[in-house]
Amino acid sequence: MKLIIGIDEAGYGPNLGPLVIGASVWVAPSDQWIDGCLEILAPEFRAEPWRPNSDFIPLGDSKKIYKPGLGLDGLRAGVDFLGTPSLKGTASTSFTSMLLHSLASDDAGRVETQPWYSPRFDDAITMVVASETEVERSARRKLESLGLQCLGLKARVIDEEEFNRAVALAGNKSTALSEWSVGLIADCLRQYCNANDQTGASVQRIEVYCDRHGGRKRYAPVLSHVLGSSSNSEVVSTDHPVWFDVLEENSQCSRYQSRWLGREMTIQFRVQGDSLFPSAASSLVAKLLRELLMVRLNRFWREAVGETLRPTAGYPVDAARFAEDIRAVQSRLGVPTSRWWRER
């Protein structure tokens, strides 16, 4: 068997709202080919807008699944299907908090201390424990036929203040994103590398698939810094130093090879990486968490400014409009710009 990790982000470009990096972790037969696997998973899994009566599970590029007019149901359906039992059929007054604390426990406390990410801006939700549908059963049979099993989902959530702090230290946001992403890979390796504890099968190989970070082509330095530092005992011991050989670095894909605790490991960053199912699943996680937190942000400022304030998705042109609309109240509240506006 091999361990497969997919990484993707949501919110890299905006000036407002959090940056969220999602991860999905899988086991698969060693000979399972990942390229083209989304086509093999169809029609049970599709990258299309989803409704409650749809006859498929949404999986693929989150931009094809999420349509603002349809709400978050499609993203939620995909994450619910793939997620751990703690994400399913749970009664909670805040699904956002449950998801945030379950998938991004290291960030949840810091994020929710920002007033605009307070749980009090959520709707009260009562989730009903529902029996598995025929669509879900069919989708699980497809995964089983391919020997695929999703072990779990994880995330990093970077609020605006933390974003600005880290980018200032890293020198640019691309480097900061790479460091956060590789750190999340390390978290997944620590938690899931001994997957035989959950599956009964021994992991012989590790494959990591990431969407490319902007125009960045060279990732060996950050891989070595985060994954290969022998001084970071939480990631790797001095008995097992990690180094990376460059397999390719071109306009479409950057690919590296190493060994992790005796297992062969490849890591790739590729253009349109969310066309591969591991990164596609991570794309759903990242997009869902970001959109849920944007609901909180918009409700906070609307309560502070008034009902006439139009919501924002946080992208540059509209973010500038929104910033101007809240300027007077923001000044009156005494909130520094660095806490709510992401420098680029």
NUFI-267998 format. One record per residue (C-alpha): z, y, x; residue in one letter. Coordinates in steps of 0.05 Angstrom, whole numbers, padded with zeros to 5 digits, always signed. Layout:
# NUFI-267998
ZYXa...
END
This chain:
# NUFI-267998
+00000+00000+00000m-00008+00073+00020k+00032+00134+00001l-00010+00192-00026i+00014+00264-00030i-00024+00319-00065g-00009+00393-00055i-00036+00454-00093d-00012+00523-00111e-00015+00573-00168a-00005+00648-00160g-00029+00660-00088y-00072+00721-00107g-00028+00760-00156p+00017+00820-00141n+00066+00801-00197l+00101+00736-00213g+00120+00677-00169p+00079+00635-00122l+00088+00562-00141v+00068+00504-00098i+00065+00436-00132g+00066+00366-00104a+00051+00298-00134s+00069+00233-00098v+00033+00167-00110w+00027+00096-00084v-00039+00060-00085a-00073+00000-00054p-00092+00013+00019s-00166+00007+00003d-00165+00054-00058q-00216+00109-00045w-00191+00178-00067i-00258+00215-00068d-00289+00206-00135g-00227+00175-00165c-00223+00228-00220l-00290+00202-00245e-00263+00131-00244i-00202+00154-00284l-00246+00181-00340a-00248+00178-00400p-00173+00166-00405e-00162+00227-00359f-00204+00290-00364r-00203+00362-00338a-00214+00394-00406e-00174+00438-00454p-00125+00393-00490w-00097+00392-00561r-00045+00347-00593p-00098+00304-00625n-00140+00296-00561s-00158+00225-00540d-00144+00236-00466f-00091+00257-00416i-00107+00324-00382p-00115+00316-00307l-00158+00357-00260g-00168+00430-00241d-00114+00467-00281s-00163+00525-00291k-00206+00479-00333k-00147+00453-00374i-00107+00517-00384y-00137+00567-00433k-00091+00625-00452p-00112+00622-00525g-00090+00549-00528l-00022+00560-00496g+00011+00513-00447l+00006+00448-00486d-00048+00419-00440g-00009+00432-00376l+00054+00406-00409r+00020+00342-00433a-00005+00325-00363g+00062+00340-00330v+00101+00302-00383d+00057+00241-00374f+00062+00240-00299l+00133+00266-00293g+00198+00230-00279t+00240+00206-00339p+00284+00267-00333s+00225+00310-00357l+00212+00269-00420k+00243+00268-00488g+00302+00311-00468t+00337+00359-00516a+00346+00426-00481s+00352+00499-00499t+00308+00516-00439s+00250+00471-00420f+00233+00521-00365t+00302+00515-00333s+00300+00439-00339m+00232+00436-00305l+00252+00487-00252l+00317+00453-00233h+00286+00384-00235s+00225+00398-00192l+00247+00458-00149a+00323+00450-00144s+00326+00486-00077d+00294+00549-00107d+00320+00548-00179a+00385+00584-00167g+00353+00639-00125r+00296+00650-00174v+00340+00654-00236e+00383+00708-00204t+00324+00755-00212q+00335+00789-00280p+00263+00777-00302w+00270+00702-00291y+00335+00694-00330s+00337+00634-00378p+00356+00681-00434r+00283+00700-00442f+00263+00629-00462d+00252+00604-00532d+00303+00554-00558a+00267+00487-00555i+00287+00420-00585t+00247+00364-00556m+00239+00300-00596v+00239+00232-00563v+00172+00204-00585a+00145+00134-00577s+00087+00124-00529e+00020+00138-00562t-00041+00094-00557e-00074+00147-00514v-00016+00144-00465e-00017+00068-00465r-00091+00067-00450s-00082+00117-00394a-00026+00075-00363r-00070+00013-00366r-00124+00051-00328k-00075+00071-00274l-00048-00001-00270e-00119-00029-00265s-00130+00015-00203l-00061+00001-00174g-00041+00074-00179l+00031+00095-00193q+00058+00166-00194c+00126+00164-00161l+00145+00235-00175g+00131+00310-00177l+00162+00366-00136k+00152+00441-00128a+00170+00503-00089r+00178+00569-00128v+00174+00632-00087i+00196+00695-00124d+00170+00763-00105e+00229+00783-00060e+00227+00718-00022e+00152+00723-00017f+00155+00791+00016n+00210+00770+00064r+00173+00707+00087a+00105+00741+00093v+00136+00796+00137a+00164+00742+00183l+00100+00700+00184a+00054+00760+00194g+00008+00744+00136n+00010+00708+00069k-00037+00652+00090s+00010+00629+00145t+00069+00635+00098a+00034+00592+00046l+00017+00540+00099s+00089+00537+00122e+00115+00529+00051w+00063+00476+00035s+00076+00435+00098v+00151+00442+00085g+00140+00412+00016l+00100+00355+00048i+00161+00342+00093a+00207+00341+00032d+00161+00289-00001c+00159+00246+00062l+00234+00246+00067r+00243+00226-00006q+00187+00178-00017y+00164+00148+00050c+00204+00084+00037n+00168+00074-00029a+00182+00000-00029n+00251+00018-00056d+00216+00037-00121q+00153-00006-00122t+00170-00070-00084g+00110-00056-00039a+00113-00034+00034s+00078+00031+00052v+00033+00022+00112q-00006+00087+00111r+00003+00159+00088i-00051+00206+00062e-00039+00279+00044v-00090+00321+00006y-00083+00397+00001c-00126+00452-00027d-00149+00499+00028r-00108+00562+00038h-00157+00619+00030g-00206+00619+00088g-00158+00587+00137r-00189+00530+00178k-00137+00513+00231r-00072+00481+00210y-00051+00441+00272a-00001+00494+00296p+00036+00498+00230v+00035+00422+00222l+00065+00414+00291s+00116+00470+00279h+00141+00444+00212v+00130+00369+00216l+00130+00358+00291g+00190+00396+00315s+00239+00347+00346s+00294+00399+00339s+00289+00396+00263n+00331+00334+00252s+00323+00339+00177e+00249+00326+00184v+00241+00280+00244v+00287+00251+00296s+00278+00258+00371t+00262+00184+00373d+00199+00195+00331h+00164+00259+00354p+00102+00277+00313v+00037+00306+00341w-00030+00318+00308f-00101+00302+00330d-00156+00345+00300v-00208+00302+00265l-00249+00360+00238e-00244+00434+00225e-00304+00462+00188n-00323+00507+00130s-00307+00452+00079q-00250+00410+00107c-00196+00411+00160s-00169+00341+00174r-00114+00316+00221y-00085+00250+00242q-00016+00231+00266s+00038+00178+00257r+00101+00185+00215w+00157+00136+00232l+00106+00084+00254g+00056+00095+00198r-00013+00124+00206e-00018+00191+00171m-00077+00236+00155t-00071+00306+00126i-00130+00346+00100q-00140+00416+00073f-00206+00421+00035r-00246+00469-00007v-00237+00452-00081q-00183+00403-00063g-00162+00400-00135d-00224+00358-00149s-00182+00300-00121l-00131+00270-00168f-00069+00279-00124p-00081+00354-00115s-00104+00359-00188a-00037+00333-00212a-00002+00382-00166s-00045+00438-00195s-00017+00423-00264l+00054+00426-00239v+00044+00492-00203a+00006+00525-00260k+00056+00503-00313l+00117+00529-00275l+00083+00595-00259r+00061+00608-00330e+00130+00591-00358l+00162+00640-00310l+00110+00693-00327m+00133+00686-00400v+00203+00705-00377r+00177+00763-00334l+00136+00793-00391n+00193+00786-00441r+00243+00820-00394f+00200+00881-00383w+00179+00885-00456r+00252+00886-00476e+00266+00940-00424a+00204+00983-00438v+00188+00971-00511g+00143+00930-00557e+00081+00970-00538t+00081+00942-00467l+00021+00895-00458r+00036+00830-00420p+00005+00815-00353t-00019+00754-00315a-00002+00790-00250g-00071+00795-00219y-00086+00858-00179p-00123+00904-00227v-00079+00889-00287d-00017+00886-00244a-00029+00958-00223a-00034+00978-00296r+00030+00940-00312f+00067+00971-00253a+00049+01040-00278e+00072+01023-00348d+00140+01000-00325i+00149+01052-00269r+00197+01099-00306a+00242+01043-00331v+00240+01007-00264q+00263+01071-00230s+00318+01082-00282r+00342+01010-00272l+00345+01022-00197g+00304+00959-00181v+00271+00965-00112p+00196+00954-00113t+00203+00899-00061s+00240+00856-00112r+00185+00855-00164w+00119+00874-00129w+00087+00826-00079r+00057+00859-00018e-00010+00830+00004r
END
